[in-house]
Amino acid sequence: MRRALKAVGATFAAGYASYTQYRAEFVLYMLAGTAPLIMMFAWMSLSEAGATGDVDKAWFAAYFLVIFATRQMSPIWLIRHMDEQVRLGHLSRHLLKPVPFYWRLIGLQLSDNAIRLPIVLVFVPLGLWALDAFPLLHADRLPLYILSLLLGMLVHFHLELAFGLAAFWTDQSLALENFYTTAFLLLTGLTVPIAMFPASVGNVISYLPWRYIFGLPAEILVGEHDGAALLHLLGIQLLWVIALASFARWLWRRGLRRYTAAGS
Amino acid sequence: MISLRNLSMHFKVHEKEPGLVGSFRSLVNRRYRNVVAVDNVSFDIPAGEIVGFLGPNGAGKTTTLKMMSGLLHPTSGTVTVNGQTPHRRAPDFLSAITLVMGQKQQLIWDLPAADSFLVNKAFYAIDDGDYRQRLGELTDLLALAPILNKPIRNLSLGERMKCELAAALLHQPNILFLDEPTIGLDINMQQNVRDFIRDYNRLHQATVVLTSHYMGDIAALVSRVLVIDGGHVAFDGNLRDLTQRVADRKVLRLQFAAPVERRDLEGFGVVEACDGRQATINVERAAMARVAGAVLAGFAVEDIAIEDVPIEDVIRTLFAAPGAKPESRAAAGSA
């Protein structure tokens, strides 16, 4: 485990160095992922037009700014990465290392988080202040938000890893990425708050993993869910982490047997 | 110690006819072909030996290397390296081996080699003292000092290859799998890499398994050759034996005290070159003693040398004509 942690640290440092190697790209990279902000303004306009019932525009501002922060802290694009690793044989060089590839992915992911942290710490509070949305946040729920954010990152990481590992079987897991992206955009709360879906659809979404990536953490910080309902949702989020991590581990072991190390 | 027993690797390959119709057919009725990349291969390599894998493209050399390094799960048979099963990828097994592929790199493209070395230091749990010492040795041996802090993308192919070798050897493995380690390098750099591999083998008693299409690599480094063709071991022995079995001729080089006409030499064999004072004649192996004696008796010879056919010619002969294979698979299996 000590070696794994050292490997995570070294990969983190190398990943951070790679991201910061080109200064212009570094700034652009930090600014990527603005879809929630665009959706925020769209939903605020709908609210002003009276199309969102009793949900006012300040709530949308608070919700989408928290979604933006949550998205920035979970910048995971593993499906494409795993597809390249498996299909082009890049995985070979990592399989030869005495620390599991999983820890390299974790290290790289953390370096990506570190790149985006300044955006979250500077621009999100600024946005909340400018749009008068600070009062809608429940500061006392910050520890619960952080817990749910971390669980959400793990759900996101293992869900994308599992989809990416399909490359061992399909040779082209990017086809699955299209299906995944549709679900990701609609069901995570990134573009549509889960509360805006009809109740029956919302119930179904609650048993799928996507909501627990961004939606639940943001809902917690804007004061949604109380008591038993909140614990229930956090419990489902934890179960998804366990289920997806186990599934990804199983896929990895099975997939390696099929690995052809093509092109390497 | 490396040991392979009846090792085989089969791949299922999707086959598609070219063009739009072929694509549609492939969608509706997919056809697969079973490709036997390695077929029932057995051999042992004792610790410290340098072995060269020879064979044409697609012969199964790299697939065998990949199975020995744990990247591929064999379809059948067993392989043990240092007493371990490679594809289980135990950390102590992976810490004891390295695989260098001439056309692939493990270095981080946008960063200097020194950053990649630090990553390897952590992955292989190399302590600070050992890291400094080994990096110092490798820097001296490979003359890395001027390039250590330049981004990899700014290095020449030869410089990158030197950094690759350093990255692959920082953890001081005792088994080296080298797949075309000199490909694309200029002649000086090829020689540097060969010298380095030879020194590393001598210093660390490392086992080296090498594939190369450059006969210079094979001739300079290996004590034993495994010829792999069609997934089989076609020959297992030393270079000299291979030459003797494949080439039925030897080369007679002569220097004369007085000018000699080409036609006067044609009765002794195939005259490859003759400029009056010097001549090169290909002579049947069995007739060489008699021919050499006759030439010495009939001409004023200043110098004479009897040599094997160049290894490039041997290999060309070996892979050009199926009938020229020196050993049957069954015979090789006992080697």
HADDOCK unambig.tbl for C-alpha pairs under 7 A between the chains (distance, minus, plus):
assign (segid A and resid 3 and name CA) (segid B and resid 122 and name CA) 6.99 0.50 0.50
assign (segid A and resid 3 and name CA) (segid B and resid 123 and name CA) 6.70 0.50 0.50
assign (segid A and resid 3 and name CA) (segid B and resid 125 and name CA) 6.26 0.50 0.50
assign (segid A and resid 6 and name CA) (segid B and resid 122 and name CA) 5.54 0.50 0.50
assign (segid A and resid 7 and name CA) (segid B and resid 119 and name CA) 7.00 0.50 0.50
assign (segid A and resid 7 and name CA) (segid B and resid 122 and name CA) 5.16 0.50 0.50
assign (segid A and resid 7 and name CA) (segid B and resid 123 and name CA) 5.10 0.50 0.50
assign (segid A and resid 10 and name CA) (segid B and resid 118 and name CA) 6.98 0.50 0.50
assign (segid A and resid 10 and name CA) (segid B and resid 119 and name CA) 5.13 0.50 0.50
assign (segid A and resid 10 and name CA) (segid B and resid 122 and name CA) 6.25 0.50 0.50
assign (segid A and resid 11 and name CA) (segid B and resid 119 and name CA) 6.32 0.50 0.50
assign (segid A and resid 14 and name CA) (segid B and resid 115 and name CA) 6.60 0.50 0.50
assign (segid A and resid 18 and name CA) (segid B and resid 110 and name CA) 6.25 0.50 0.50
assign (segid A and resid 18 and name CA) (segid B and resid 111 and name CA) 6.49 0.50 0.50
assign (segid A and resid 92 and name CA) (segid B and resid 71 and name CA) 6.49 0.50 0.50
assign (segid A and resid 93 and name CA) (segid B and resid 106 and name CA) 5.94 0.50 0.50
assign (segid A and resid 95 and name CA) (segid B and resid 71 and name CA) 6.90 0.50 0.50
assign (segid A and resid 96 and name CA) (segid B and resid 94 and name CA) 6.05 0.50 0.50
assign (segid A and resid 97 and name CA) (segid B and resid 94 and name CA) 6.18 0.50 0.50
assign (segid A and resid 97 and name CA) (segid B and resid 123 and name CA) 6.73 0.50 0.50
assign (segid A and resid 98 and name CA) (segid B and resid 91 and name CA) 4.41 0.50 0.50
assign (segid A and resid 98 and name CA) (segid B and resid 94 and name CA) 5.22 0.50 0.50
assign (segid A and resid 98 and name CA) (segid B and resid 95 and name CA) 5.99 0.50 0.50
assign (segid A and resid 98 and name CA) (segid B and resid 123 and name CA) 6.55 0.50 0.50
assign (segid A and resid 98 and name CA) (segid B and resid 124 and name CA) 6.58 0.50 0.50
assign (segid A and resid 99 and name CA) (segid B and resid 91 and name CA) 6.93 0.50 0.50
assign (segid A and resid 99 and name CA) (segid B and resid 123 and name CA) 6.05 0.50 0.50
assign (segid A and resid 257 and name CA) (segid B and resid 73 and name CA) 5.74 0.50 0.50
assign (segid A and resid 259 and name CA) (segid B and resid 72 and name CA) 6.62 0.50 0.50
assign (segid A and resid 260 and name CA) (segid B and resid 72 and name CA) 6.46 0.50 0.50
assign (segid A and resid 261 and name CA) (segid B and resid 71 and name CA) 6.80 0.50 0.50
assign (segid A and resid 264 and name CA) (segid B and resid 104 and name CA) 6.41 0.50 0.50
